[in-house]
Amino acid sequence: MQEYKFTIVLEPDYEAGGYNVVVPALPGCFTQGDTITEALQNAKEAIQCHLEGLKADGLLASSLVTEGELVSTVSVPAVYA
């Protein structure tokens, strides 16, 4: 079975707790979880659901699949706070 690989971004939710997840290659595809493990599982389910919707609408294209991306963080001075 063919598999797609998507870069996801997990962001801690400092107010509510847990993690928010976005999928940059799939605009509008996002989820959350109380733990990293739950957020990752929810991300898989959200991606699958999103792809099913795109396929049903005839919009699924291989160009949506991204591989080899690197997600990192950078620090900037807190002079803007």
Backbone bond lengths (Angstrom), bond angles and torsions (degrees), N, CA, C in turn:
res aa  C-N    CA-C-N  psi(-1)  N-CA   C-N-CA  omega(-1)  CA-C   N-CA-C  phi
1 M - - - 1.454 - - 1.527 108.73 -
2 Q 1.304 115.12 132.86 1.459 120.56 178.49 1.531 110.09 -71.11
3 E 1.314 115.76 143.30 1.464 120.53 176.95 1.517 109.44 -122.46
4 Y 1.307 116.14 144.12 1.454 122.85 172.64 1.522 107.90 -100.09
5 K 1.325 115.80 148.08 1.464 120.63 175.56 1.518 108.52 -117.51
6 F 1.322 115.63 128.44 1.459 121.67 178.98 1.515 109.93 -123.42
7 T 1.298 115.79 141.36 1.450 120.98 171.22 1.511 107.76 -79.86
8 I 1.325 116.64 132.67 1.462 120.65 174.97 1.521 108.34 -121.91
9 V 1.312 115.89 155.52 1.458 121.63 178.76 1.517 107.97 -122.00
10 L 1.333 116.17 122.93 1.461 122.23 176.37 1.520 107.91 -102.35
11 E 1.319 115.11 128.62 1.463 120.91 178.52 1.522 108.87 -122.04
12 P 1.333 117.99 125.79 1.467 119.24 176.95 1.529 110.74 -62.17
13 D 1.321 115.94 138.10 1.464 121.27 175.03 1.522 106.68 -99.90
14 Y 1.326 115.43 96.30 1.465 120.46 -173.74 1.522 112.83 -69.26
15 E 1.322 117.75 -26.03 1.467 120.36 -179.22 1.519 112.28 -81.23
16 A 1.330 116.65 -50.47 1.465 120.96 -175.27 1.523 112.55 -94.35
17 G 1.332 117.02 -15.80 1.458 120.48 -174.25 1.512 110.36 87.72
18 G 1.293 116.60 163.91 1.455 121.21 179.74 1.516 112.18 82.21
19 Y 1.334 114.80 -159.21 1.458 121.70 -174.76 1.519 110.74 -137.62
20 N 1.318 115.84 138.21 1.455 122.75 171.32 1.521 107.57 -96.44
21 V 1.330 116.34 143.82 1.460 121.44 -177.97 1.529 109.04 -127.35
22 V 1.337 115.78 133.28 1.455 121.11 173.20 1.527 108.61 -124.77
23 V 1.320 115.67 152.50 1.464 122.79 177.95 1.524 106.66 -117.55
24 P 1.340 117.88 97.08 1.465 120.17 -173.73 1.531 114.89 -55.51
25 A 1.323 118.01 -33.73 1.461 120.73 -178.20 1.525 113.31 -75.57
26 L 1.330 116.48 -12.04 1.467 121.03 -178.85 1.527 109.29 -125.74
27 P 1.312 117.87 83.56 1.471 120.18 -179.07 1.525 111.42 -52.41
28 G 1.309 115.59 132.07 1.459 121.28 -179.14 1.514 113.74 90.55
29 C 1.324 117.67 -3.76 1.463 121.21 179.32 1.518 108.46 -96.94
30 F 1.322 115.09 111.05 1.460 120.52 -179.20 1.518 109.20 -151.34
31 T 1.330 116.09 162.33 1.459 122.08 179.33 1.524 107.94 -160.96
32 Q 1.314 116.50 -168.51 1.463 121.03 177.67 1.517 108.43 -156.91
33 G 1.329 115.29 171.48 1.454 121.19 176.42 1.512 110.11 -161.74
34 D 1.314 116.38 154.37 1.467 121.14 179.93 1.524 112.11 -72.26
35 T 1.339 116.54 -29.04 1.460 122.17 178.79 1.530 108.15 -127.40
36 I 1.329 116.49 167.24 1.467 119.38 176.74 1.525 110.01 -61.81
37 T 1.319 116.82 -42.44 1.468 120.66 179.59 1.519 111.18 -59.48
38 E 1.326 116.62 -46.28 1.466 120.49 179.22 1.522 110.64 -65.97
39 A 1.324 117.52 -39.93 1.472 120.85 179.27 1.526 110.85 -62.85
40 L 1.329 117.21 -40.65 1.464 120.60 178.83 1.528 111.21 -65.72
41 Q 1.328 117.15 -43.31 1.465 120.28 178.11 1.527 110.43 -63.77
42 N 1.322 116.74 -43.63 1.464 120.46 178.85 1.524 111.13 -63.88
43 A 1.340 116.69 -33.47 1.461 120.33 178.18 1.528 110.60 -64.07
44 K 1.326 116.72 -43.55 1.467 119.96 177.48 1.521 110.74 -58.91
45 E 1.325 116.30 -45.20 1.464 120.20 -179.66 1.528 111.15 -65.60
46 A 1.322 117.49 -40.45 1.461 121.08 179.93 1.525 110.89 -65.26
47 I 1.327 117.07 -40.96 1.459 120.85 178.29 1.518 110.41 -64.25
48 Q 1.325 117.14 -45.60 1.466 120.11 179.19 1.520 111.16 -59.69
49 C 1.317 116.73 -44.50 1.466 120.98 179.74 1.530 110.36 -64.34
50 H 1.313 116.66 -42.61 1.464 121.01 179.88 1.527 110.55 -62.63
51 L 1.333 117.01 -44.19 1.464 120.81 179.58 1.528 111.32 -65.33
52 E 1.331 117.30 -38.01 1.468 120.32 176.78 1.522 110.36 -60.68
53 G 1.344 116.31 -41.82 1.461 120.24 178.37 1.517 112.25 -65.01
54 L 1.324 116.34 -42.46 1.471 119.85 178.13 1.527 110.98 -63.56
55 K 1.342 116.27 -41.04 1.464 119.97 178.99 1.522 110.60 -64.14
56 A 1.318 116.77 -43.39 1.465 120.83 -179.80 1.534 111.23 -62.20
57 D 1.331 115.97 -31.99 1.462 120.73 179.84 1.526 112.60 -89.05
58 G 1.334 116.83 1.47 1.459 120.84 -179.80 1.518 113.24 72.58
59 L 1.322 117.44 24.61 1.461 121.36 -175.61 1.524 113.88 -110.56
60 L 1.302 118.41 1.02 1.452 121.10 -177.44 1.526 109.15 -74.27
61 A 1.319 116.58 123.58 1.460 121.67 178.96 1.521 109.27 -134.60
62 S 1.306 116.20 148.22 1.462 119.81 -179.40 1.517 111.61 -64.77
63 S 1.314 117.99 -18.03 1.463 120.23 179.21 1.526 111.64 -68.11
64 L 1.329 117.94 -12.67 1.458 120.66 177.79 1.518 111.76 -74.83
65 V 1.310 116.91 -19.98 1.451 121.25 -175.02 1.519 109.44 -83.84
66 T 1.329 115.49 127.91 1.455 120.27 179.33 1.515 109.36 -121.99
67 E 1.294 116.19 140.91 1.458 121.46 177.87 1.519 109.00 -134.12
68 G 1.307 115.30 153.71 1.442 120.56 172.98 1.512 115.46 77.68
69 E 1.317 118.23 12.03 1.457 120.13 178.34 1.521 109.25 -78.21
70 L 1.307 115.64 151.17 1.449 121.40 177.59 1.517 108.29 -118.42
71 V 1.316 115.89 126.32 1.455 121.31 176.85 1.511 107.24 -110.32
72 S 1.301 116.57 129.84 1.451 121.35 -177.87 1.519 109.00 -142.25
73 T 1.315 116.12 177.12 1.455 121.07 175.70 1.515 108.55 -120.76
74 V 1.312 115.41 153.32 1.459 121.10 175.84 1.512 107.64 -129.08
75 S 1.318 116.70 154.16 1.461 121.82 177.90 1.517 108.95 -109.89
76 V 1.325 115.31 140.96 1.450 121.65 175.36 1.528 107.52 -128.92
77 P 1.322 117.44 154.99 1.472 119.39 179.50 1.521 111.07 -58.50
78 A 1.311 116.48 146.18 1.460 121.83 -177.04 1.522 111.17 -87.64
79 V 1.300 117.82 29.78 1.468 120.68 -179.22 1.525 111.99 -72.85
80 Y 1.332 116.62 -9.78 1.465 120.45 -177.87 1.520 112.52 -92.58
81 A 1.306 117.08 -4.73 1.483 121.26 -177.39 1.521 111.00 -72.89
